[in-house]
């Protein structure tokens, strides 16, 4: 029964992740697909650059809410199958939501980069790790002037952030593997940004 509840939570989380506000808003206000505009990324940053800050903030909040909503619904489902909420299932539902955001069922499996959805989920599950990763994000963006590289830096820091959290809390668990999974999804989603930044650095030399 527990396995069934976990699978059901992940399926629903994937479907939640597959709903992409950036694509829906761009088609509503611009009559075009955001994946054909600007950087072609279906996320808040590209919406801000092409449609303005207000719509960008709306997309940011909606994307972040997807991570929170997926976990909340997963917890309700688990109540039907488990005695108490399970943090492992929380992380699995977040991973499923991120996968849905990157590869949405409703938009030909071509979505965004899942940064805001990750932020929303991590803020709910572990505020300390979120704050450490966010600090890295701010630092890298300040140094590179690239939000994409800030996201990569934050993703790379996640395993270390977890170890720092364990150092102070003493609560090392299998959740570390889920944190690594989140980091991998974010890094893979930003492969283009990494390649572009690498080319820029080599040209600079």
N, C-alpha and C positions, 0 to 999 in steps of 0.2 A: 504493500500500500504506500509505503514511504517513497519507493521508486516511482510509482505512478504519479504521486503528487509532485515529485521533483520534475518529471518529464512534462507534466501538464503546465507547471509553472514556467518552464523554459520555452515551451511552444508559445504560450501567451506572451512572454517577454519578447520573444523574437518578433512576433506580430506587432507588438507595441513599438519596437525599435524600427520596424519597417515603415512606419508612418513618418514621413520626412516633411517637417514644417517648411523647410527652405524651398523644396520643390513646389509644394502646394501654394505657398505665398507668392513665389515668383510667377507661377502660372496665373494666379488670381490678379495680381497687381501689374505685372509686366506682360502678361499673355505669352510668356516665353519660359522655357525650362532653364533654371539656374545653372544646370549642367552644361549649358551652351553659352553662358555669359561669364565674363571675367576670368577667374582662375578655373572655372568649370567645376568647382567643388560645391557640393550641396550642403553648405553649412553657414553659420552665422557670419563669419568673416567675409565671405564672398557676397552674402546678402547686403551686409553693411556697405561694402565697396560699390555695389551696383544699384542698390535700391534705397540706401540711406540707413542712418544709425537707428532710427526708431524701429524699423522692421527687423534690423539686425538684432536688436535687443530682444524683440519678441521671439525670434527664432532661437536665440541663445537660451532664453528661459524655458521655452517649450522643449528644446532638446535636453536640457538638464532635467526637466520634469519627467522625461521618459525613463531615465534611470531610476528615479525615485518611485514612479508609478509601477514599473515592472517589479521592483522589490516588494512594494506594498501589496500588490496583488498576489505575488508569490507567497507572501507570508499568510495571507488569508486562505489561499488554497492549502497550504501546509497545515493549517489549523484543522482542516477536514481529515487529514491523513496522519498527522503527528501530534504528540502530546504538547510540544512546545516549539516555538520558532527555531529554525536551524540556520546558523550563520553560513554554513557551507552552501545551503540552498540559495541564500541571499546572493552570494557571489556567483553562483551558477546562473541565476536569473539575470544578473547584471551582465555577465558575459554573453548570454543569449540576446539581450537587448542591444549590446554593442555590435554583435554580429548582424543583427537585423538592420541596424543603422548603416553599417558599411555595405551590406548586401541585402537591400530591401526587396522583399517578395513583391511588393506593389509597384516597384519602379525598375523592373528589369535587372534587379540585383546590382544596381549601380547607385550607391548612396554617398554619404559623407564620411567624415574621418573620426567621428565618435568622441571628440574631445569633451564637448559639453555634457554629453550623456554620461561619460565616465566621471566627470566632475560631480554631477548630481548624485550619482550612485555612491561614490567614495565619500562624499560629504555626509551622507546618511549612515554609511556602514562604519567608517573610521575617520572622523574629522581630523585627527592628528596626522594621518598619512596624507589626507587631502591637502592640509595646510603646508606640509613639507614639499609635496610635489608642486603645489601652486607657487611656492616661493622660488623653486627652481625655474618654473615657467616664466615668472616675472624677470628673474635674473637673466635668463637666456634671451628673452625678447629684448631686454634693455641693451644687451651686448650685440645682438645680430639684427635687430629691427625686423625680425621675421617671426610671426605668430606660429607658423608651422614648425620652425626649429625650436621654439619655446615648448611646443607640445611634445616634440621628440625628446628634448632634454628632460621634461617632466616624466615622460614614459620610462626613459632609461633610469631615472632616479628611483622609480617605484620599489624595486627590490631592496635597495639600500634604505629607503624610507621605512620599509617594513622592519628591517633589522634594527634600525634606530628605535622604532616604536617598541620592538621586543626588548631591547636593552633596558628601556625605562619601565616597561610594563611586565616583562617576564612571561609573556603569553605567546610563545612561538607555537604555531599550529599549521595544519595542512593548508590553511588559507593563504599561506605564502605562495603556493602553486597557482592559486587563482589570481593573485597579484601579478605574478609573472605572466600569466595568460593575458591579462588586461594590457600589460606593457607590450607584449608581442603584437596584439591586435592593433594598438596605436602606432607602433613602429612600422608595421606592414602597411597600414593605411597612409602613412606619410613617406612612403618610399620615394615618391616623386620629389618631395621637398628635400629629402636627404641628397638625392642625386643632383638636384639643381644647386644646392648649397655647396656640394663637393666641387662641381664644375666652376663655381664662382671662386672658391678658394684656390683651385689650381690655376685659374686665369690670373688671379692676383699675384701668384708666384712668378 
